[in-house]
């Protein structure tokens, strides 16, 4: 009975890894659709989000069922509750990829992103994919150090977001208000996608250690020799 229980717990983790894979792929394809004004690809991303939603609901139902049947405690309870929250983060990532694809569809056959901003947006899309791929690896490996590193990796997305915004407020902006609104929203979608990937990693830290990421201190963390003794 307990073997079956732990297999069910493991299957929830596997489902989360699959969600991370799906939303990363979705954001990659949405970015291509956006920059290439590819309507067919945009439509496929929008339609595929239903698979992410279905997986999210399935994981949610399985987790709630485990809570009801097994009444887990301690670490097992953390796994179930944290998995519910990670699933919600990843589902939101899927929504954000869909939003990017919807902008591409809305402006078709025109390009929503001006050509001079393509390199920044492409880099944001690629970084978003890498971040959520790392989040998926962290879920699978329960690697706390890698999870903590993800937040530092997210600094690059914040910098790209600031760079994009700098173009929008530059006096030399010549692409009009509508495009400005599109680019503002797109930048926000990528930035929020990265934030949710980081949130997943932080939840893994809590799952493994029982401490929140901001409070966790690794065993090999250097101690300040000048600090007063307690």
N, C-alpha and C positions, 0 to 999 in steps of 0.2 A: 504493500500500500504506500509506504513512504517513498519507495523507488518511483512509483507512478507520480506521486506528488512532486518530487524533484524534477522529474522529466517534464512535467507541466510548467514548472518554474523556468526551466531551461528553454522550453519552447516559446515562452513569452519573450525571453531575451533574444532568441533567434528572430522572432517577429519584429522586434525593434531594429535589429541590424538590417533586416530586409526593408523596413520603412526608410531607414537612412539611405540605403542604396537607391530606392525609388525616388526619393525627393531630390537627391543629388543629381540623378539622371534627368529629372524633370527640369531642374534649374539650368543644367547645361543645355538642354534642348530649347528651353525658353529663351535663353540668351542668344542662341543661334537664330531662332525665329525672329527675335527682336532686331538683331543687327543685319540680317539678310532679308528682312521683310518677307518671311516665308509663312504664308497663311496656312498651308497644309500642316506644317510642323507645329505652328501655334495651336491649331485646332486639336492636334493629337495630344499636346501637353494638357490642354484644358480637359479633354475627355478622360485622360489617364488619371487625373486627380481622384476620380471615383474609386480607383483601386486603392489609393492611399487611404481614403476615407473608410473604405470597407475594412481594410486591415486594422485601422485605428479602432473601429467599433468592435471588431473581433477580439483584439487584444484587451480592450476595455471589459468586454463581457467575460472573457476567460479569467481576468484578474479579479473581477468582482465575484465570480463563481468560486475561485480559490479562497477568497476571504470568507465567503459564506460557509463553504464546506469544511475547510481545514482550520480556520481561525488561527492563522500563523502568528507567531510572536517573534520578538527580537529581530535577528538578521532577515529571516524569511518575510516578516511583515514589512521591513524596509524595502525589500526587493519588490514586493507586490505594489506597495503604495508609490514608490519611486518610479516603477515601470509605468504606472498610470500617467504620471506627470510627464515622463519622457515621451510617451506616445502622443500626448497632447502637443508637446513642443514640435515633434516631427510632423504631426498633422498640419500644424500651422506653417511649417516650412513648405509643405506641399501647396498650401493655399497661396503662399507668396510667389512660388514658381508659376502658379496659375495666373496670378495677377500680372506678372511680367508678360506672359503669353497673351493675356487679354489686351494689353497695351499694343502689342505687335498686331493683333487682329483688328483693333480699333482704327489704327492708322494705315492699314493696308489699303492700296499698294504703296503708299509712301513709307519712308523709314521714320520711325518715331524718334530715333536718336541721330542727331547731326553727325556727319562723317568725322568731324574733328574730335568728337567725344567717344568714338567707337573704341579706341584703345583702352580708355579708362573703364568703360562699361564691360568690355571683354575681360579685363583683368578682375573686375568685381565678380563677374560670373564664374570665372575659373577659381577664384579664391573661395567663393561660396561653396563650390563643389568640393574643394579640398577640405574645408572646415567640417562639412557634414560627413565626409568620408572618414575623417579622423574621429569624429564623434561616434560613428558606427564601429570603428576599431576599438575605441575606448569601452563601448558597451560590451563588445565581445571579449576583450582581454581583462577588463576591470583594472586597467593600468592607471593608477592615481596620478603619477607624475605626468603621463601623457595628457590626462584630463586637465591638470593644472596648466600645462603648456598651451592648451587650446585657447585659453583666455588671452594669453600673450600674443598668440597668432592673430587673434581678432583685432589687435591694434592696427594691423595693416589694412583691414577693411575700413576702420574708422578714418584712417588717413586718406584712403581713396574717396570715401564719402565727402570728406572736407574738400578734397581737390575738385570733385565734381561740383560741389556747391559754389566754390570759388568762381568757376566758369559762369554759373548762373547769375551771380551778382556783379560780374565784371561789366564795366561800361561798354565794352566792345561786343557784348552779346547781341547778335543780329538774327536770332532764330525765332523771335516772336514769343508771345505769352503762352500760346497753346503748347508749343514744344517745351517751353520752360516748365510748365506744369507737369508734362509727361516725364521729363528728365528728373524733376524733383521727386515724383512718386516712385520712379524706377530706382533711384538711388536709395530711397527709404526702404523699398522692398528688399534689396540686397543687404542693406545694413541690418534690418530686422531678421532676415534669414540667418545671418551670421550670429546674431544675438541668441537665437533659439538653439543653434548648434552648440554654442558655449553653455547655454543653460542645461542642455543634455549632459555635457561633460561635468558640470558642477554637480548634477544630481548623481552621477556615478561616484564622485568623491564621497558624497553623503552615504550612498548605498554601501560602499566598501568600508568606510571609516566610522560612520555614525556621526561625523562632524560636517558642518557646512564648509564649503570650499574656502570662504573667507576666514574661517577660524582654524582650519586644519594646519598643523605644523609638522612637516616630515621629521622622522627620527634623526636624519642626518643634517637637519637645519643648523647652521652655525650659531653658536651661542655667543652673545656679547659678553666678553670677559669683564667689561667695565660695569656691567649691569649690577645693581645691588642685589645681594642675596635675599631670598624671601624668608 
